[in-house]
């Protein structure tokens, strides 16, 4: 097994074009991992380090992710990682320096066809949104990571309808296990016990395949 992307060259060209067309975005980072993954990790968008290196979750966030995966007995070959937006959303401060920001609703819709395509390539795989951006992309803006983290859900997910420029729920349900971002407990020390408990629940699920479809 090796790390690769499920995206075709046509999709990669599409993504690069979307990024080039928007002055508030830069770079392009394709989703990647093993093509027979145990879980799909869903993030928000690449940052500065990711677009420079061309891979998701690099730098300190990547090291934290790798440590977290190792605690679950997984490597990047055992998962597939993608994001709600595959280019870096940035803002420019008073000093002229770029900083990462959360994708806005227009950007989420623009990139929705690619995100939907990637999820469709892995039917039946457990979806693990890390944080509100990816959770709300799946379940709508009323879904909150603080309320749903660490729970195994089975719900229809949102897909983008280009004709109406809106999200509509799928007929079939997907299994979803929302988590705080692996680096969350590093920033908020009081959340470490919660994050660790959620990880233990996920580890148990992965070892009890009868629960997962």
Biotite code that builds the C-alpha atoms (Angstrom):
import biotite.structure as struc

atoms = struc.array([
    struc.Atom([0.000, 0.000, 0.000], chain_id="A", res_id=1, res_name="UNK", atom_name="CA", element="C"),
    struc.Atom([1.185, 3.534, -0.628], chain_id="A", res_id=2, res_name="UNK", atom_name="CA", element="C"),
    struc.Atom([-0.025, 7.069, -0.050], chain_id="A", res_id=3, res_name="UNK", atom_name="CA", element="C"),
    struc.Atom([-1.769, 8.508, -3.090], chain_id="A", res_id=4, res_name="UNK", atom_name="CA", element="C"),
    struc.Atom([-4.788, 10.553, -4.092], chain_id="A", res_id=5, res_name="UNK", atom_name="CA", element="C"),
    struc.Atom([-8.135, 9.309, -5.358], chain_id="A", res_id=6, res_name="UNK", atom_name="CA", element="C"),
    struc.Atom([-8.441, 12.443, -7.483], chain_id="A", res_id=7, res_name="UNK", atom_name="CA", element="C"),
    struc.Atom([-8.048, 12.119, -11.228], chain_id="A", res_id=8, res_name="UNK", atom_name="CA", element="C"),
    struc.Atom([-5.834, 14.496, -13.200], chain_id="A", res_id=9, res_name="UNK", atom_name="CA", element="C"),
    struc.Atom([-9.013, 16.239, -14.357], chain_id="A", res_id=10, res_name="UNK", atom_name="CA", element="C"),
    struc.Atom([-10.069, 16.882, -10.763], chain_id="A", res_id=11, res_name="UNK", atom_name="CA", element="C"),
    struc.Atom([-6.600, 18.126, -9.855], chain_id="A", res_id=12, res_name="UNK", atom_name="CA", element="C"),
    struc.Atom([-6.684, 20.570, -12.780], chain_id="A", res_id=13, res_name="UNK", atom_name="CA", element="C"),
    struc.Atom([-10.183, 21.632, -11.680], chain_id="A", res_id=14, res_name="UNK", atom_name="CA", element="C"),
    struc.Atom([-8.944, 22.318, -8.158], chain_id="A", res_id=15, res_name="UNK", atom_name="CA", element="C"),
    struc.Atom([-5.928, 24.305, -9.292], chain_id="A", res_id=16, res_name="UNK", atom_name="CA", element="C"),
    struc.Atom([-8.190, 26.398, -11.503], chain_id="A", res_id=17, res_name="UNK", atom_name="CA", element="C"),
    struc.Atom([-10.610, 27.112, -8.649], chain_id="A", res_id=18, res_name="UNK", atom_name="CA", element="C"),
    struc.Atom([-7.708, 28.299, -6.510], chain_id="A", res_id=19, res_name="UNK", atom_name="CA", element="C"),
    struc.Atom([-6.252, 30.469, -9.275], chain_id="A", res_id=20, res_name="UNK", atom_name="CA", element="C"),
    struc.Atom([-9.614, 32.156, -9.842], chain_id="A", res_id=21, res_name="UNK", atom_name="CA", element="C"),
    struc.Atom([-10.029, 33.314, -6.230], chain_id="A", res_id=22, res_name="UNK", atom_name="CA", element="C"),
    struc.Atom([-7.662, 36.023, -4.949], chain_id="A", res_id=23, res_name="UNK", atom_name="CA", element="C"),
    struc.Atom([-8.509, 35.042, -1.363], chain_id="A", res_id=24, res_name="UNK", atom_name="CA", element="C"),
    struc.Atom([-7.138, 31.530, -1.846], chain_id="A", res_id=25, res_name="UNK", atom_name="CA", element="C"),
    struc.Atom([-3.723, 30.149, -2.701], chain_id="A", res_id=26, res_name="UNK", atom_name="CA", element="C"),
    struc.Atom([-2.175, 26.807, -3.597], chain_id="A", res_id=27, res_name="UNK", atom_name="CA", element="C"),
    struc.Atom([-3.785, 23.412, -3.951], chain_id="A", res_id=28, res_name="UNK", atom_name="CA", element="C"),
    struc.Atom([-3.447, 20.297, -1.797], chain_id="A", res_id=29, res_name="UNK", atom_name="CA", element="C"),
    struc.Atom([-5.086, 17.076, -2.965], chain_id="A", res_id=30, res_name="UNK", atom_name="CA", element="C"),
    struc.Atom([-6.609, 14.647, -0.504], chain_id="A", res_id=31, res_name="UNK", atom_name="CA", element="C"),
    struc.Atom([-4.391, 11.601, -0.002], chain_id="A", res_id=32, res_name="UNK", atom_name="CA", element="C"),
    struc.Atom([-3.801, 8.390, 1.897], chain_id="A", res_id=33, res_name="UNK", atom_name="CA", element="C"),
    struc.Atom([-4.353, 4.713, 1.262], chain_id="A", res_id=34, res_name="UNK", atom_name="CA", element="C"),
    struc.Atom([-6.958, 3.863, -1.348], chain_id="A", res_id=35, res_name="UNK", atom_name="CA", element="C"),
    struc.Atom([-8.473, 1.188, 0.890], chain_id="A", res_id=36, res_name="UNK", atom_name="CA", element="C"),
    struc.Atom([-8.689, 3.259, 4.070], chain_id="A", res_id=37, res_name="UNK", atom_name="CA", element="C"),
    struc.Atom([-10.222, 2.256, 7.372], chain_id="A", res_id=38, res_name="UNK", atom_name="CA", element="C"),
    struc.Atom([-11.464, 5.793, 8.008], chain_id="A", res_id=39, res_name="UNK", atom_name="CA", element="C"),
    struc.Atom([-11.767, 9.123, 6.205], chain_id="A", res_id=40, res_name="UNK", atom_name="CA", element="C"),
    struc.Atom([-10.325, 12.023, 8.185], chain_id="A", res_id=41, res_name="UNK", atom_name="CA", element="C"),
    struc.Atom([-12.010, 15.276, 7.203], chain_id="A", res_id=42, res_name="UNK", atom_name="CA", element="C"),
    struc.Atom([-10.352, 18.582, 7.930], chain_id="A", res_id=43, res_name="UNK", atom_name="CA", element="C"),
    struc.Atom([-11.004, 22.222, 7.147], chain_id="A", res_id=44, res_name="UNK", atom_name="CA", element="C"),
    struc.Atom([-8.447, 23.494, 4.624], chain_id="A", res_id=45, res_name="UNK", atom_name="CA", element="C"),
    struc.Atom([-4.679, 23.471, 4.111], chain_id="A", res_id=46, res_name="UNK", atom_name="CA", element="C"),
    struc.Atom([-2.515, 26.128, 5.739], chain_id="A", res_id=47, res_name="UNK", atom_name="CA", element="C"),
    struc.Atom([0.754, 27.756, 4.766], chain_id="A", res_id=48, res_name="UNK", atom_name="CA", element="C"),
    struc.Atom([2.933, 24.720, 5.498], chain_id="A", res_id=49, res_name="UNK", atom_name="CA", element="C"),
    struc.Atom([0.629, 22.374, 3.588], chain_id="A", res_id=50, res_name="UNK", atom_name="CA", element="C"),
    struc.Atom([0.561, 24.407, 0.377], chain_id="A", res_id=51, res_name="UNK", atom_name="CA", element="C"),
    struc.Atom([4.342, 24.795, 0.447], chain_id="A", res_id=52, res_name="UNK", atom_name="CA", element="C"),
    struc.Atom([4.866, 21.039, 0.795], chain_id="A", res_id=53, res_name="UNK", atom_name="CA", element="C"),
    struc.Atom([1.837, 19.912, -1.222], chain_id="A", res_id=54, res_name="UNK", atom_name="CA", element="C"),
    struc.Atom([0.461, 17.463, 1.352], chain_id="A", res_id=55, res_name="UNK", atom_name="CA", element="C"),
    struc.Atom([-2.233, 17.661, 4.056], chain_id="A", res_id=56, res_name="UNK", atom_name="CA", element="C"),
    struc.Atom([-1.332, 18.007, 7.730], chain_id="A", res_id=57, res_name="UNK", atom_name="CA", element="C"),
    struc.Atom([2.327, 18.974, 7.648], chain_id="A", res_id=58, res_name="UNK", atom_name="CA", element="C"),
    struc.Atom([4.483, 20.762, 10.228], chain_id="A", res_id=59, res_name="UNK", atom_name="CA", element="C"),
    struc.Atom([3.510, 20.680, 13.928], chain_id="A", res_id=60, res_name="UNK", atom_name="CA", element="C"),
    struc.Atom([-0.101, 19.722, 13.084], chain_id="A", res_id=61, res_name="UNK", atom_name="CA", element="C"),
    struc.Atom([1.166, 16.821, 11.007], chain_id="A", res_id=62, res_name="UNK", atom_name="CA", element="C"),
    struc.Atom([3.459, 15.576, 13.754], chain_id="A", res_id=63, res_name="UNK", atom_name="CA", element="C"),
    struc.Atom([0.574, 15.691, 16.189], chain_id="A", res_id=64, res_name="UNK", atom_name="CA", element="C"),
    struc.Atom([-1.629, 13.823, 13.714], chain_id="A", res_id=65, res_name="UNK", atom_name="CA", element="C"),
    struc.Atom([1.016, 11.136, 13.213], chain_id="A", res_id=66, res_name="UNK", atom_name="CA", element="C"),
    struc.Atom([1.379, 10.665, 16.976], chain_id="A", res_id=67, res_name="UNK", atom_name="CA", element="C"),
    struc.Atom([-2.383, 10.421, 17.305], chain_id="A", res_id=68, res_name="UNK", atom_name="CA", element="C"),
    struc.Atom([-2.625, 7.856, 14.494], chain_id="A", res_id=69, res_name="UNK", atom_name="CA", element="C"),
    struc.Atom([0.139, 5.797, 16.087], chain_id="A", res_id=70, res_name="UNK", atom_name="CA", element="C"),
    struc.Atom([-1.846, 5.717, 19.333], chain_id="A", res_id=71, res_name="UNK", atom_name="CA", element="C"),
    struc.Atom([-4.694, 4.151, 17.337], chain_id="A", res_id=72, res_name="UNK", atom_name="CA", element="C"),
    struc.Atom([-2.381, 1.668, 15.648], chain_id="A", res_id=73, res_name="UNK", atom_name="CA", element="C"),
    struc.Atom([-2.743, 3.440, 12.297], chain_id="A", res_id=74, res_name="UNK", atom_name="CA", element="C"),
    struc.Atom([-0.490, 5.081, 9.743], chain_id="A", res_id=75, res_name="UNK", atom_name="CA", element="C"),
    struc.Atom([-1.305, 7.494, 6.937], chain_id="A", res_id=76, res_name="UNK", atom_name="CA", element="C"),
    struc.Atom([-1.616, 4.499, 4.636], chain_id="A", res_id=77, res_name="UNK", atom_name="CA", element="C"),
    struc.Atom([-4.552, 3.256, 6.734], chain_id="A", res_id=78, res_name="UNK", atom_name="CA", element="C"),
    struc.Atom([-6.566, 6.448, 6.319], chain_id="A", res_id=79, res_name="UNK", atom_name="CA", element="C"),
    struc.Atom([-7.556, 8.962, 3.666], chain_id="A", res_id=80, res_name="UNK", atom_name="CA", element="C"),
    struc.Atom([-7.376, 12.677, 4.502], chain_id="A", res_id=81, res_name="UNK", atom_name="CA", element="C"),
    struc.Atom([-9.158, 15.466, 2.704], chain_id="A", res_id=82, res_name="UNK", atom_name="CA", element="C"),
    struc.Atom([-10.609, 18.857, 3.514], chain_id="A", res_id=83, res_name="UNK", atom_name="CA", element="C"),
    struc.Atom([-13.727, 20.894, 2.948], chain_id="A", res_id=84, res_name="UNK", atom_name="CA", element="C"),
    struc.Atom([-11.619, 23.246, 0.805], chain_id="A", res_id=85, res_name="UNK", atom_name="CA", element="C"),
    struc.Atom([-8.407, 22.119, -0.887], chain_id="A", res_id=86, res_name="UNK", atom_name="CA", element="C"),
    struc.Atom([-6.749, 25.536, -1.218], chain_id="A", res_id=87, res_name="UNK", atom_name="CA", element="C"),
    struc.Atom([-5.515, 27.814, 1.562], chain_id="A", res_id=88, res_name="UNK", atom_name="CA", element="C"),
    struc.Atom([-7.997, 30.509, 2.629], chain_id="A", res_id=89, res_name="UNK", atom_name="CA", element="C"),
    struc.Atom([-6.037, 33.479, 3.944], chain_id="A", res_id=90, res_name="UNK", atom_name="CA", element="C"),
    struc.Atom([-6.495, 37.012, 5.178], chain_id="A", res_id=91, res_name="UNK", atom_name="CA", element="C"),
    struc.Atom([-3.954, 39.837, 5.126], chain_id="A", res_id=92, res_name="UNK", atom_name="CA", element="C"),
    struc.Atom([-3.278, 41.762, 8.315], chain_id="A", res_id=93, res_name="UNK", atom_name="CA", element="C"),
    struc.Atom([-2.108, 45.321, 8.834], chain_id="A", res_id=94, res_name="UNK", atom_name="CA", element="C"),
    struc.Atom([1.506, 44.248, 8.428], chain_id="A", res_id=95, res_name="UNK", atom_name="CA", element="C"),
    struc.Atom([0.738, 42.684, 5.046], chain_id="A", res_id=96, res_name="UNK", atom_name="CA", element="C"),
    struc.Atom([1.328, 39.197, 6.376], chain_id="A", res_id=97, res_name="UNK", atom_name="CA", element="C"),
    struc.Atom([-0.977, 36.370, 5.369], chain_id="A", res_id=98, res_name="UNK", atom_name="CA", element="C"),
    struc.Atom([-2.716, 34.312, 8.020], chain_id="A", res_id=99, res_name="UNK", atom_name="CA", element="C"),
    struc.Atom([-4.946, 31.250, 7.797], chain_id="A", res_id=100, res_name="UNK", atom_name="CA", element="C"),
    struc.Atom([-8.692, 31.647, 8.166], chain_id="A", res_id=101, res_name="UNK", atom_name="CA", element="C"),
    struc.Atom([-11.749, 29.413, 8.084], chain_id="A", res_id=102, res_name="UNK", atom_name="CA", element="C"),
    struc.Atom([-13.306, 28.953, 4.616], chain_id="A", res_id=103, res_name="UNK", atom_name="CA", element="C"),
    struc.Atom([-16.430, 31.029, 4.073], chain_id="A", res_id=104, res_name="UNK", atom_name="CA", element="C"),
    struc.Atom([-19.755, 29.678, 2.811], chain_id="A", res_id=105, res_name="UNK", atom_name="CA", element="C"),
    struc.Atom([-19.076, 30.657, -0.815], chain_id="A", res_id=106, res_name="UNK", atom_name="CA", element="C"),
    struc.Atom([-15.748, 28.821, -0.772], chain_id="A", res_id=107, res_name="UNK", atom_name="CA", element="C"),
    struc.Atom([-17.314, 25.748, 0.794], chain_id="A", res_id=108, res_name="UNK", atom_name="CA", element="C"),
    struc.Atom([-19.894, 25.648, -2.006], chain_id="A", res_id=109, res_name="UNK", atom_name="CA", element="C"),
    struc.Atom([-17.277, 26.242, -4.704], chain_id="A", res_id=110, res_name="UNK", atom_name="CA", element="C"),
    struc.Atom([-15.243, 23.269, -3.533], chain_id="A", res_id=111, res_name="UNK", atom_name="CA", element="C"),
    struc.Atom([-18.228, 21.069, -2.699], chain_id="A", res_id=112, res_name="UNK", atom_name="CA", element="C"),
    struc.Atom([-18.168, 19.028, -5.954], chain_id="A", res_id=113, res_name="UNK", atom_name="CA", element="C"),
    struc.Atom([-14.622, 17.810, -5.258], chain_id="A", res_id=114, res_name="UNK", atom_name="CA", element="C"),
    struc.Atom([-15.363, 17.014, -1.606], chain_id="A", res_id=115, res_name="UNK", atom_name="CA", element="C"),
    struc.Atom([-18.532, 15.129, -2.600], chain_id="A", res_id=116, res_name="UNK", atom_name="CA", element="C"),
    struc.Atom([-16.611, 13.204, -5.253], chain_id="A", res_id=117, res_name="UNK", atom_name="CA", element="C"),
    struc.Atom([-13.940, 12.080, -2.796], chain_id="A", res_id=118, res_name="UNK", atom_name="CA", element="C"),
    struc.Atom([-16.450, 10.883, -0.205], chain_id="A", res_id=119, res_name="UNK", atom_name="CA", element="C"),
    struc.Atom([-18.384, 9.012, -2.894], chain_id="A", res_id=120, res_name="UNK", atom_name="CA", element="C"),
    struc.Atom([-15.272, 7.002, -3.790], chain_id="A", res_id=121, res_name="UNK", atom_name="CA", element="C"),
    struc.Atom([-15.247, 5.421, -0.329], chain_id="A", res_id=122, res_name="UNK", atom_name="CA", element="C"),
    struc.Atom([-18.767, 4.129, 0.330], chain_id="A", res_id=123, res_name="UNK", atom_name="CA", element="C"),
    struc.Atom([-19.239, 2.559, 3.721], chain_id="A", res_id=124, res_name="UNK", atom_name="CA", element="C"),
    struc.Atom([-16.077, 4.034, 5.237], chain_id="A", res_id=125, res_name="UNK", atom_name="CA", element="C"),
    struc.Atom([-16.359, 5.755, 8.595], chain_id="A", res_id=126, res_name="UNK", atom_name="CA", element="C"),
    struc.Atom([-16.274, 9.545, 8.254], chain_id="A", res_id=127, res_name="UNK", atom_name="CA", element="C"),
    struc.Atom([-14.281, 11.324, 10.964], chain_id="A", res_id=128, res_name="UNK", atom_name="CA", element="C"),
    struc.Atom([-14.778, 15.096, 10.775], chain_id="A", res_id=129, res_name="UNK", atom_name="CA", element="C"),
    struc.Atom([-12.232, 16.957, 12.883], chain_id="A", res_id=130, res_name="UNK", atom_name="CA", element="C"),
    struc.Atom([-13.817, 20.167, 14.092], chain_id="A", res_id=131, res_name="UNK", atom_name="CA", element="C"),
    struc.Atom([-16.865, 22.234, 13.192], chain_id="A", res_id=132, res_name="UNK", atom_name="CA", element="C"),
    struc.Atom([-15.949, 23.109, 9.600], chain_id="A", res_id=133, res_name="UNK", atom_name="CA", element="C"),
    struc.Atom([-16.045, 19.536, 8.322], chain_id="A", res_id=134, res_name="UNK", atom_name="CA", element="C"),
    struc.Atom([-18.799, 18.432, 10.717], chain_id="A", res_id=135, res_name="UNK", atom_name="CA", element="C"),
    struc.Atom([-21.088, 21.221, 9.498], chain_id="A", res_id=136, res_name="UNK", atom_name="CA", element="C"),
    struc.Atom([-20.219, 20.481, 5.894], chain_id="A", res_id=137, res_name="UNK", atom_name="CA", element="C"),
    struc.Atom([-21.608, 16.995, 6.490], chain_id="A", res_id=138, res_name="UNK", atom_name="CA", element="C"),
    struc.Atom([-24.583, 17.726, 8.738], chain_id="A", res_id=139, res_name="UNK", atom_name="CA", element="C"),
    struc.Atom([-25.407, 21.428, 8.400], chain_id="A", res_id=140, res_name="UNK", atom_name="CA", element="C"),
    struc.Atom([-24.636, 24.522, 10.449], chain_id="A", res_id=141, res_name="UNK", atom_name="CA", element="C"),
    struc.Atom([-26.690, 23.436, 13.449], chain_id="A", res_id=142, res_name="UNK", atom_name="CA", element="C"),
    struc.Atom([-24.298, 20.549, 14.134], chain_id="A", res_id=143, res_name="UNK", atom_name="CA", element="C"),
    struc.Atom([-21.751, 21.416, 16.840], chain_id="A", res_id=144, res_name="UNK", atom_name="CA", element="C"),
    struc.Atom([-18.597, 19.490, 17.625], chain_id="A", res_id=145, res_name="UNK", atom_name="CA", element="C"),
    struc.Atom([-19.024, 20.322, 21.314], chain_id="A", res_id=146, res_name="UNK", atom_name="CA", element="C"),
    struc.Atom([-22.310, 18.406, 21.374], chain_id="A", res_id=147, res_name="UNK", atom_name="CA", element="C"),
    struc.Atom([-21.530, 15.507, 19.007], chain_id="A", res_id=148, res_name="UNK", atom_name="CA", element="C"),
    struc.Atom([-17.856, 14.656, 19.564], chain_id="A", res_id=149, res_name="UNK", atom_name="CA", element="C"),
    struc.Atom([-17.066, 11.076, 20.468], chain_id="A", res_id=150, res_name="UNK", atom_name="CA", element="C"),
    struc.Atom([-20.414, 9.691, 19.302], chain_id="A", res_id=151, res_name="UNK", atom_name="CA", element="C"),
    struc.Atom([-21.045, 7.210, 16.514], chain_id="A", res_id=152, res_name="UNK", atom_name="CA", element="C"),
    struc.Atom([-23.739, 8.760, 14.351], chain_id="A", res_id=153, res_name="UNK", atom_name="CA", element="C"),
    struc.Atom([-25.602, 7.320, 11.389], chain_id="A", res_id=154, res_name="UNK", atom_name="CA", element="C"),
    struc.Atom([-27.161, 10.092, 9.345], chain_id="A", res_id=155, res_name="UNK", atom_name="CA", element="C"),
    struc.Atom([-27.686, 11.325, 5.784], chain_id="A", res_id=156, res_name="UNK", atom_name="CA", element="C"),
    struc.Atom([-25.017, 13.829, 4.779], chain_id="A", res_id=157, res_name="UNK", atom_name="CA", element="C"),
    struc.Atom([-25.136, 16.987, 2.735], chain_id="A", res_id=158, res_name="UNK", atom_name="CA", element="C"),
    struc.Atom([-24.314, 17.010, -0.965], chain_id="A", res_id=159, res_name="UNK", atom_name="CA", element="C"),
    struc.Atom([-24.155, 20.104, -3.113], chain_id="A", res_id=160, res_name="UNK", atom_name="CA", element="C"),
    struc.Atom([-26.916, 20.637, -5.687], chain_id="A", res_id=161, res_name="UNK", atom_name="CA", element="C"),
    struc.Atom([-25.489, 22.881, -8.398], chain_id="A", res_id=162, res_name="UNK", atom_name="CA", element="C"),
    struc.Atom([-28.912, 23.558, -9.932], chain_id="A", res_id=163, res_name="UNK", atom_name="CA", element="C"),
    struc.Atom([-30.204, 25.200, -6.756], chain_id="A", res_id=164, res_name="UNK", atom_name="CA", element="C"),
    struc.Atom([-26.845, 26.278, -5.286], chain_id="A", res_id=165, res_name="UNK", atom_name="CA", element="C"),
    struc.Atom([-27.834, 24.596, -2.030], chain_id="A", res_id=166, res_name="UNK", atom_name="CA", element="C"),
    struc.Atom([-26.941, 21.533, -0.002], chain_id="A", res_id=167, res_name="UNK", atom_name="CA", element="C"),
    struc.Atom([-29.377, 18.636, 0.109], chain_id="A", res_id=168, res_name="UNK", atom_name="CA", element="C"),
    struc.Atom([-29.310, 15.524, 2.266], chain_id="A", res_id=169, res_name="UNK", atom_name="CA", element="C"),
    struc.Atom([-28.512, 12.189, 0.686], chain_id="A", res_id=170, res_name="UNK", atom_name="CA", element="C"),
    struc.Atom([-31.030, 9.366, 0.737], chain_id="A", res_id=171, res_name="UNK", atom_name="CA", element="C"),
    struc.Atom([-28.559, 6.961, 2.311], chain_id="A", res_id=172, res_name="UNK", atom_name="CA", element="C"),
    struc.Atom([-26.984, 7.437, 5.732], chain_id="A", res_id=173, res_name="UNK", atom_name="CA", element="C"),
    struc.Atom([-23.258, 7.414, 6.500], chain_id="A", res_id=174, res_name="UNK", atom_name="CA", element="C"),
    struc.Atom([-21.547, 6.519, 9.747], chain_id="A", res_id=175, res_name="UNK", atom_name="CA", element="C"),
    struc.Atom([-19.865, 9.541, 11.304], chain_id="A", res_id=176, res_name="UNK", atom_name="CA", element="C"),
    struc.Atom([-17.613, 9.862, 14.350], chain_id="A", res_id=177, res_name="UNK", atom_name="CA", element="C"),
    struc.Atom([-16.922, 13.568, 15.062], chain_id="A", res_id=178, res_name="UNK", atom_name="CA", element="C"),
    struc.Atom([-13.722, 14.487, 16.861], chain_id="A", res_id=179, res_name="UNK", atom_name="CA", element="C"),
    struc.Atom([-11.946, 17.556, 18.077], chain_id="A", res_id=180, res_name="UNK", atom_name="CA", element="C"),
    struc.Atom([-8.818, 18.224, 16.042], chain_id="A", res_id=181, res_name="UNK", atom_name="CA", element="C"),
    struc.Atom([-5.915, 16.079, 17.367], chain_id="A", res_id=182, res_name="UNK", atom_name="CA", element="C"),
    struc.Atom([-3.971, 19.241, 18.311], chain_id="A", res_id=183, res_name="UNK", atom_name="CA", element="C"),
    struc.Atom([-6.939, 20.685, 20.226], chain_id="A", res_id=184, res_name="UNK", atom_name="CA", element="C"),
    struc.Atom([-5.790, 19.359, 23.576], chain_id="A", res_id=185, res_name="UNK", atom_name="CA", element="C"),
    struc.Atom([-2.374, 20.925, 23.013], chain_id="A", res_id=186, res_name="UNK", atom_name="CA", element="C"),
    struc.Atom([-3.955, 24.372, 22.873], chain_id="A", res_id=187, res_name="UNK", atom_name="CA", element="C"),
    struc.Atom([-6.576, 23.702, 25.538], chain_id="A", res_id=188, res_name="UNK", atom_name="CA", element="C"),
    struc.Atom([-4.981, 21.589, 28.245], chain_id="A", res_id=189, res_name="UNK", atom_name="CA", element="C"),
    struc.Atom([-8.253, 21.225, 30.159], chain_id="A", res_id=190, res_name="UNK", atom_name="CA", element="C"),
    struc.Atom([-9.701, 19.304, 27.168], chain_id="A", res_id=191, res_name="UNK", atom_name="CA", element="C"),
    struc.Atom([-7.040, 16.595, 27.118], chain_id="A", res_id=192, res_name="UNK", atom_name="CA", element="C"),
    struc.Atom([-9.134, 14.057, 29.060], chain_id="A", res_id=193, res_name="UNK", atom_name="CA", element="C"),
    struc.Atom([-12.086, 14.592, 26.685], chain_id="A", res_id=194, res_name="UNK", atom_name="CA", element="C"),
    struc.Atom([-9.936, 14.276, 23.560], chain_id="A", res_id=195, res_name="UNK", atom_name="CA", element="C"),
    struc.Atom([-8.216, 11.163, 24.920], chain_id="A", res_id=196, res_name="UNK", atom_name="CA", element="C"),
    struc.Atom([-11.553, 9.541, 25.801], chain_id="A", res_id=197, res_name="UNK", atom_name="CA", element="C"),
    struc.Atom([-12.884, 10.178, 22.291], chain_id="A", res_id=198, res_name="UNK", atom_name="CA", element="C"),
    struc.Atom([-9.754, 8.600, 20.821], chain_id="A", res_id=199, res_name="UNK", atom_name="CA", element="C"),
    struc.Atom([-10.243, 5.529, 22.983], chain_id="A", res_id=200, res_name="UNK", atom_name="CA", element="C"),
    struc.Atom([-13.823, 5.205, 21.728], chain_id="A", res_id=201, res_name="UNK", atom_name="CA", element="C"),
    struc.Atom([-12.621, 5.423, 18.130], chain_id="A", res_id=202, res_name="UNK", atom_name="CA", element="C"),
    struc.Atom([-9.921, 2.831, 18.788], chain_id="A", res_id=203, res_name="UNK", atom_name="CA", element="C"),
    struc.Atom([-12.545, 0.476, 20.227], chain_id="A", res_id=204, res_name="UNK", atom_name="CA", element="C"),
    struc.Atom([-14.769, 0.987, 17.182], chain_id="A", res_id=205, res_name="UNK", atom_name="CA", element="C"),
    struc.Atom([-11.914, 0.179, 14.823], chain_id="A", res_id=206, res_name="UNK", atom_name="CA", element="C"),
    struc.Atom([-11.269, -3.045, 16.690], chain_id="A", res_id=207, res_name="UNK", atom_name="CA", element="C"),
    struc.Atom([-14.953, -3.985, 16.798], chain_id="A", res_id=208, res_name="UNK", atom_name="CA", element="C"),
    struc.Atom([-15.791, -4.099, 13.115], chain_id="A", res_id=209, res_name="UNK", atom_name="CA", element="C"),
    struc.Atom([-19.238, -5.534, 13.837], chain_id="A", res_id=210, res_name="UNK", atom_name="CA", element="C"),
    struc.Atom([-20.287, -2.023, 14.870], chain_id="A", res_id=211, res_name="UNK", atom_name="CA", element="C"),
    struc.Atom([-19.041, -0.445, 11.662], chain_id="A", res_id=212, res_name="UNK", atom_name="CA", element="C"),
    struc.Atom([-20.776, -1.223, 8.394], chain_id="A", res_id=213, res_name="UNK", atom_name="CA", element="C"),
])
